[in-house]
Amino acid sequence: MCGTGHIHNPPHDSPSSSSAPRASSIANLLIDTHCHPTDDPSVYTSPNNDNILSLSERIAASPVLKFVCMSTNARDQSLVAELAVLHPTKVIPCFGWHPWFTHHISLTHPAPSKHDHYHTLFSSSSDKEELEAIWDDLPEPISLESVLEGIRKHFEQFPHALLGEVGLDRAFRIPRKPWDYNPHSQSQPSSSPPRLTKLKTPPTHQLSILQSQITLALDYKRNISLHSVQAAGLTTSLLSNLKNTSISSYGAIRIALHSCTLDNNVIKSILKLHKNIYIGFSSSINAKQISDKSCLTHPNIHQVLLESDHHTVKDMQACLLTANNYFADLHGLEVQDAAKQLRRNWESFYGVMLGKGSQSSDEEEQDGV
């Protein structure tokens, strides 16, 4: 999701048409491998609550070839599924719970009371005042078992869906007000408290939920879009454990490190050890690295995936064009050739997926580890 640290903020202003390559020449080659259209403002403002149809029209009107649409929490799993039904060739659905919402999830089933769940998860004395300040906006907890059942149901419905967006985030702090893109939401007055609490979901809690979701993805042989912020050690350990303990199932999938901001030396080490890892980049999250030309210094030309990581459908194309332009300059390519290469990369990443029950040889399963 957009935002380099604490809340799901919109990215930098959309690239201007003067700075982007001509859209008409490459638009039909662009595949947005990580986006959040269910946060488009049209979802909140459509008349007669016809939200999904308004969003569907925007998807249909976009010249972008395909959208790989992420789920993040309880609200948007079904919306992503609806989009995939409406656009079976243009929308590739992804299901999972983003680390920014894992504090909603209880590891026990059935989920305990709201009081017991949140006071156990945030148990220090300094957390109590913060909890009280946001209490009315916290949802009733949902059990991890229920979360996994929802993902499983969607994997059964969509044989080529991915797991995403899931991951680890040690920087994120729970906001004082639930974040959304509803243009009718009231902005907070300047005299109000800071928009963020000090509450951070414990990494151990995030990791338990992530591991359970990944186990399900391995069972169904589904690729993964993985978020990692200030969690390099946890992420590298997780990947190593998967490689060492789930050899055949891990080798049957691909993992995208989405809008990757890991240190370049960490990226280099990961790519050396894991041939099934791809590096996603976007003009929003990776803006700083793009500006100083440190983005994508280690992945080879075949290991890179193009993303917008954006929520407003009308702006996704411009975000993709800017990122594509950087990729072209980095590798000395014409912009159209860069777009074609990035499309081939997606096809390589996505095309190896096998739905549950599909047959493959041992050699196919081992490929990429």
Secondary structure, 3 states (H helix, E strand, C coil): CCCCCCCCCCCCCCCCCCCCCCHHHHHHHCEEEEECHHHCCHHHHCHHHCHHHHHHHHHHHCCCCEEEECCCCCCCHHHHHHHHHHCCCCEEEEECCCHHHHHHEECCCCCCCHHHHHHHHCCCHHHHHHHHHHHHHCCCCEEHHHHHHHHHHHHHHCCCCEEEEEEEECCCCCECCCCCCCCCCCCCCCCCCCCECCCCCCHHHHHHHHHHHHHHHHHHCCCEEEEEECCHHHHHHHHHHHHHHCHHHHHCCCEEECCCCCCHHHHHHHHHHCCCEEEEEECCCCHHHHHCCCCCCCCCCCCEEEECCCCCHHHHHHHHHHHHHHHHHHHCCCHHHHHHHHHHHHHHHHHCCCCCCCCCCHHHHHCCC
